[in-house]
Amino acid sequence: MDWKGKTALITGGVSGIGFGIARAFCAAGIDLVLTWRNEAYRTRAEAWFADGGHPMPRFVGLDVTDRAGWTDVADRVGPFISSSTMPVSACSAPPTRRATPITTGSWA
């Protein structure tokens, strides 16, 4: 499949599994928008792209637990994404509230 011209928005895209996904998508020719929360990880990811001569992604600071932050991200990356953009959630964040218990009856 030809992935050129496609865009992926990867939350947590500058470290761990997210960065692995970003590198694989980069190799496939996919344009990248990577969110980050940790400046040191963003700097290392940026160096990997620069040192390897890869196209530089758009880096967008985002704490995924911040609802207002999502609105800001949407405003900043809106011009670069389309209905064919692939959203990839590869971030982890500590829970901000207690989880609701799930029972087998709630799956119906």
C-alpha positions in Angstrom: 0.0 0.0 0.0 1.2 3.5 -0.8 1.2 5.5 2.4 2.8 8.7 1.0 0.6 11.7 1.6 -1.1 10.1 4.6 -0.7 11.6 8.1 -0.7 10.0 11.5 -1.4 11.8 14.8 0.4 9.8 17.5 -0.2 10.6 21.2 2.9 9.7 23.2 4.8 9.5 19.9 8.2 10.6 21.3 9.0 7.6 23.6 8.4 4.0 24.1 5.9 2.2 21.9 4.7 5.5 20.4 8.2 6.3 19.2 8.5 2.9 17.7 5.3 3.4 15.8 6.5 6.8 14.7 9.7 5.4 13.3 7.9 2.6 11.4 5.4 5.1 10.0 8.2 7.4 9.0 9.9 4.5 7.1 6.6 4.0 5.3 6.5 7.6 4.2 3.7 8.7 6.5 3.7 12.3 7.7 3.7 12.6 11.4 2.2 14.7 14.2 3.6 13.6 17.5 2.4 14.7 20.9 4.7 14.9 23.8 4.6 15.7 27.5 8.3 15.3 28.4 10.7 17.8 26.8 13.7 15.5 27.1 11.9 12.8 25.1 10.8 15.3 22.5 14.4 16.5 22.1 15.7 12.9 21.7 13.0 12.1 19.1 13.7 15.3 17.2 17.4 14.4 17.1 16.6 10.9 15.8 14.7 12.4 12.9 17.3 15.1 12.2 20.4 12.8 12.5 18.8 10.2 10.2 17.8 12.7 7.6 14.1 11.8 8.0 11.3 14.3 7.5 10.7 16.3 10.6 7.3 15.6 12.3 5.2 18.3 13.8 5.7 18.2 17.6 2.8 19.3 19.7 2.9 19.5 23.5 0.0 17.7 25.1 -0.9 16.2 28.5 -3.7 13.8 27.4 -5.5 14.3 30.7 -6.0 18.0 30.0 -9.3 18.5 28.1 -8.5 22.1 27.3 -5.1 20.9 25.9 -7.0 18.8 23.3 -8.8 21.8 22.1 -5.5 23.6 21.7 -4.0 20.7 19.8 -7.0 20.5 17.5 -6.6 24.2 16.7 -2.9 23.9 16.0 -2.8 20.7 13.9 -6.2 21.1 12.2 -4.6 22.5 9.0 -2.3 19.4 8.7 -4.8 16.6 9.2 -7.8 15.4 7.2 -10.4 12.7 7.3 -7.7 10.2 6.2 -5.5 11.0 9.2 -4.7 7.9 11.3 -5.1 8.6 15.1 -2.8 6.4 17.2 -3.0 6.5 21.0 0.3 5.2 22.4 0.5 7.2 25.6 0.0 6.3 29.1 -1.1 8.6 31.9 -1.9 7.9 35.5 -5.7 7.7 36.2 -7.3 10.9 37.2 -10.3 9.3 38.9 -11.4 5.9 40.2 -12.4 3.5 37.5 -16.0 2.3 37.3 -16.4 -1.4 38.1 -17.4 -3.4 35.0 -19.5 -6.5 35.3 -20.4 -9.1 32.7 -23.9 -7.7 32.8 -22.8 -4.3 31.6 -21.5 -5.8 28.3 -25.0 -6.5 27.1 
